[in-house]
Amino acid sequence: MYSCRAVSNLLRIISVMLSLAGFLTAQTDPGPRSGAPGAGAAIPGLTVKEGKFFHSGQAQFTEVQSVRGTIAGTDEGLGPRFNLNSCSGCHAFPAIGGSSPASNPQVTVAPSSQVNPLLLLNIISATGPVREVRFKSDGGVHDLFTIMGRSDTPSGCNISQPDFAGHVASNDVIFRIPTPAFGAGLIETIPDATIAANAVSYPSLAIQGHVNRNGNDGTITRFGWKAQNKSLVIFAGEAYNVEQGVTNELFPDERGEGGVQDPAACRVVPSAQDHTNYEQTQPQSIPSDSVSFANFMRFLAPPAPVSSYGNVTAASINNGRTQFGNAGCAVCHTPSMQTGNHSTLALANKPANLYSDLLVHNMGLLGDGISQGSAGPNDFRTAPLWGVGQRLFFLHDGRTSDLLEAIKAHDADGADTASEAHIVLNNFRALSASDRQDILNFLRSL
């Protein structure tokens, strides 16, 4: 016979095991919310002419680049090195301006001789996210493809891909995926002082985020995975040059590889390939593509949340919102900030319900080893959660499509005490299974 104490201890062990099993199995990511995209349109309140610049920028955002612009339906400037040939190819889902689509266009954008090695190295896949590669050894982006083997490859051009296999073997490769641009104009319009006010200590949660700043003027930067870019124009110009190889007025030099420019034979279109169109008279045709991209993103509406979807009720979503705050998630994923005064009235003094403090935080083992500005190797900007309801890939490298797995990765399944999310994740684990499910349901409503 067992003693009462032995039975009590056995029941306690069973209770703990059931609790752990509940955490592992009871919650299920509802998955990307179906239905019409709740994003992709212009922000309400634009003037007629602002709306025209939005639509013009949208058209430029979807254009496809080729080397000389001689391929039908393309514009000139691609390469010599690139990750994709259009902005909208990366920022595609659930609408133009979003993030990676379900089918990765990178697997068809270059000859198979360049694509197949990347598939074998698991750098990209047909059903995985659009990715850029950085090397931890130098922190820089190393483009996946070159213009070699294309129908418009210039005569005499002879360049090769970086040694990705060698860098994979030495654990020197990290990935980044596209960040959605929805509501970017509201983010750009939030005053520095409002963001700085979020940088307070929460000792009970071991949270102490900090701003990233522009090294030249000292103002707060806010775009990108490390909040490394100051403005949408800089964000657009840098991406145009880094991701598509198109030189522009902000980044006028071809990048080359490893700090060395590619041969002149590969650079057949004069720099800057993207520039102000001085000879045009129609107003929307005068700005450079980079400025047009910025106009599109600036006037792009934020994602619209829903009050219920599928089998998920409003009561579940509302409780999930409450538990999200109770666990401490909302300390970093700040539900809303107010924009400041702005020349575009549609952006001025408006709530930005982005669920981010726009600070960078130490994420411990989730870090990628890259420093950018005052964002250290383990730091990441708090990812805005608006639009997460229809997002397909999560975390900076797109390693998972499961929202629960993304949450658990914030502190390496409970093993990473260096992560600022560690205590909050313990709070999350301590919630009932139904409350944790409601949090997932709430997030997929955003």
N, C-alpha and C positions, 0 to 999 in steps of 0.2 A: 504494500500500500504506500501511496505517496503522502507525505505530510502536507498540511494546509499551506505551509510556506513554500514547499516545492511546487505545488499546484499553482500558487499565486505567481511565483517566478516564471513558470512555464507559460502561464497566460500572458504575462507581461512581455515575454519574448515573442510570443505569437502575435501580440498586438503591434509590437514594433515592426515585425516582419511584414504584417499586413499593411501597415502604414507605408513602409518603403515600397512594397509591391504596388500600392495604390498610386504612389508618385510616379512609378515607372510605367504603369499601364493604364491608369484611369483617365488621364488627360489625353485628348487627341486634338491636334491642329485641325480646325475645320477645313483648312485648305483655302486657296485663293477664292475670294468671293466671286460668284458668277454674276451674270447680268451685265448691263451696259457699263462701260468705264465711267467711273465717277470723276474723271479728270480729262484734260486735253483741250478744254475750251479756254477762251479769253476770260480774264477776271472781269466781273461785272463793273460797270461804271466808267469804262474807257470812253473817251471822246471818239467821234467818228474817225478822226485822223489817227489817233492812237491805235484804234482798231485796224486801220489799214497797215500801219507799221507792224502790228502783231501778225497779221496774215502774210505780209511780205517776208517777215522773219521766219515764219513757219515754213514757207516755201523754200527758203534758203537752207533751213535746217534739214529738209528732206532731200536736198540735191545730192547727187552722186558724183564723186571726183574720179577723174582719170588723169593720166600723166600730162597729156597735152590738150585734153578736152576734145579730142578728135573722135571719140566713141560717142555714138548717138545718145543723147539724153544725159550727158555728163558735162562737168565743168573742169577746167584745167587745174593742175597743181599737186596731184597725188604723189606722195613719196619724196625721195627714193625709198623711205621706210615708213611703214604704217601698220596700224592694228585693224582698221576698217576703212571703208571709203565713203561713209556718210555719217552725220551726227545721229540721224533717226534710226540707223541700224543698231546703234548701241542703246539709245534712249527710245525704246519702242513699245514697252508694255506697261500698263494696259492700253496706253494711247501714246501718241508722239509726245516726247518729253519725259517719258517714264524711265524704266530700267530695262534689264535684259529680257528679251522675248524667250519663249519656250524652245524655239529652234535657233541655235547659234549661227548667225550669218558668217562668222569667221571661218567656218569649215568649207565655205564655197567662194571666198573672196580672193583666193590666191591659188596658184597651181598646186596640184596634189603633191608635187615634190617638196613643197614647203609645208603644206597642211599635214601630211601623214606623219612626219616626225613629231609634230606637236601633239597629235592624237596618241601616238605610242607613249609619249612622256606624260600623258594625262594633264597637259597644260590646258588644252581645250577639248571639248567634246561636242557632238552634234546636239545633245540635249542639255548641255551645261550652260552656264552664263557666259556672256561676253567677258573676256578678261584682258587686262594688261599685265605685263610681267615687269617686276622690279627685281634688281639684284641687291641683296642686303649688303654686299661688299662695297657698293658705291651709292646706293639709295635711289638710283635713277631708273627711268623707264627704258626698257629695251624692246623695241618694236618687234612684233612677231614675224612680219613679212617684209619682203623687198619687192620692187617692181620687176625683178627678173622673171622671165618666162611669160610675160604678158604680151598681148598683141601690140601694145604701144610702148614696149621697152625701147629706150633710145639706143641707137647704134653705138657700140663701144662701151656701153655701161656694163660693168662686171662687179657685182657685190654679192655678199652672201649673208645668210642669217647669222645671228650670234650663236655661240656654242651653248645652246640651251641644255644639251645633254650633260655637258661637263658641270654646268652650274646646278642642275638638278642633283647630280651625283654628290656634289659638295654641300648640299642643303643651303644653297645661296639664293633660291628663287622664292619670291612671295607674289601673291596675286592681289589685284584690286578689280572691282567690278564697277559699272557705271552707277552713279548716284542719281536718283530721280530729280528732275528740275521743276516739278510741280510746285507752285507757290513761291518760286525763287525770288520774285520781286518783293514779296512781303518780307522774306528773310533778309534781303539786302537793305530793306528800309527800317529794320529794327535798330534803334539808336545804340551806339557803343555802351552808353551808360546803363541801358536796360540789360544788356548781356553781362556787363561787368558786375551788376548787382546780384547775379546768380552765383558768383564765385565766392560763396561763403562756406564755412566748414560745418559739417554735420558729424560731430564726434561720435554720436551713438551709432551711426551707420558707417563710420570710417570713410566718408566721402569728402573730397576736397578737390573739385575741378578747378581748372584755371583757363584763362583765355589764351588764344594764340594771337600774335600781333605781327603786323607788317614791319619788317626790319627797317624800312626807310622812314615812314611817317609815324610809326608807333600806334596806328589805329588797329582796331580789332578785326581779324580776319575770320571768315565764317563758312566758306564753301570748300568742299572736298572732304575726304575721309579724315584728314588731320586738321580740318578748318584752316587750310594753308593759303587759300586764295581770298583776296579782299573783295573783289567785285565781280559781277557777271561778265563784264567785258574782258577782264583779265582771265577769268575762268574759261570763257569761250575761246579767246585768242591762244591760250596755252594748249587747250585740247585740240584745236585745229592744227597746231604745229606738231604736238606730240603724238596724237592718235592718227592723224591723216597725212602728216608730213607737209602740210600747206603753210608756207611762210606768210606772215601778215604784218600789219603795222605795229603790233605789240611784240611779236616774236619773229623778226625778219630774217633769221639765219636758219639754214638747213641744219638739222641736228647731227646727222651722221650716226656713227656707232662708236662707243667708248671714247667720246670726246674728240673724235677725228671725223672731219667732214668727208662725205662720199665724193668720188671723183667728179670733176666738172661734167664729164660725159653723161652722168646720171641726173644732172641738175639743168634741165633744158629750158625751163620757164623762168624768166628773170624774177628775182625777189623785189618787192614782196608780191607773191602771187595773188594774195587777197589784199585789196587796198580800196581806198576811197575812189569812187567812180566819178572823176572830175568832169567828164564830158557829158554826163547824163543831166537831164533837166527834170525828169519825173522824180519827185522827192523821195519815194521809197526805193528808188534805184541808185541813189547816190551813196548811201552808207556801204562800208565794206561788209562782207559776210559776217565777220566777227561781231561787228556792231549789230547787224541784223539778228544774229543768233541771240545776242544779249537782249535785244528788244523782245524777241519771242519768249524767252525764259522769264523776263521781267514782267510781262503781261499775262503769263500763264497762270490760270486759276489754281488754287490749292485743291487737293482731292476732297470730294464731298463724302462725309461719313453717312452711314445708314442707321436707322433706329432698330431694324430687324432684318434678317435675311435667312432664307432656307428654313431650317427647323430651329434657328436661334431666335429666341424671343427678346423683346425689349427689356424684360425683367432680368434676364441673364446678362445682357450687355450692361445695364445700369449697375448691377451688382459687381460685374467685372471691373467696371470703372472705379467703383468704390474700393474694391480689394486691391486694385492696381496702386491706388494711393496708400492704402493701409500697409502694404508690404514695403513701401518706400520707393517703388519704381518711378513715381512722379517727381522725386527729388531731382533726378537727372533728366528724365523725359518730361520736362516741364510742359504742362498741357497748353499753355497759351502765353504769348508775349504781345505787347502792343507796338505797332509800328509808330514812327515819328512823323513829323511834318515832311511833306514831299511835294515836288512840283506836279506829280501825277496824282490827282485827287483820288483816283481809285485805289491807290496804295497808301494814302495818308491817314494816320491815326486810326488804323484798322486792327482788329485782333488777328494774330497769326497763330492758329491752333495747331502748331507743328509738333508738339510733344518732344521738344528738345530744348536744352538750355544753351545750346551752341558752344558749350565749353568742351575742352578736351579732358579726358579722365584716364587714369592709369588702369588698364584692363588686364594687367598681369600677363599670364601665359597667352592670352588672346592677341597680344601685341605682335607687330610684324617686323620689328627690328629696324624700322626706318624712322629717322627724325626729320621733321619739317618745321622750320621756325622753332617755336618753343614747345612744340608737340614732340615729346620724346619717343623712343623706340617702342614703348608699351602703351602709348597714349592714342586714343581715338576720340574724334568728335562724337558727342551723343547723336546717334542717327535719328533724324526726324521720323516719327512713326506715322504721320499722316500719309495715307495711301497704302499702308502695310497690308490692308485687307485684300488687295489684289496683286501684291508683289509675289514673285515666283522664287527669288533667291535671296538668301540672308547672309549677314555679316560681310566684312570688307572683301572677302575672297570668294563669296558665293558658295561656301562649302556645303550648305544644306538648304533644302527647300522646306524643311519642317520647322515651324515657328517655335515649337517646344524645344527642339534641339538647339536652336539659336539662343533661346533664353538660358538653357543649361550651360552653354558654352561661355557665358559671361563670367563664370568662375570655375571652368573646367570640371563640371559635375561635382562641385563642392570642395575640390581639392586645392583651389588657388586662393589662398588668403591674401595675396598681394593685390588682387583685383578689387577695385572700389565697389564692385557689385556683390562681393562675397556675402556680406551681412544681409543685404536685400534679398539675395537668392535664398539664404537660409530662412528668411521671413516668408518667402514664396513657398518654400517646401513645407513650412509649418502650417500653411493654410489647409483647409479641407480639400479633398479631391474635387468637390463640386465648385468651390471658390476658384481653384486653379483653372478649372475648365472655363468658368465664366470669364476669367482674365483673357484666356485665349480667344474666346468668343468676342469679347470686347475689342481686342486688338484687330481681329479680322473685320470688325465693323468700321474701322477707320479708313 
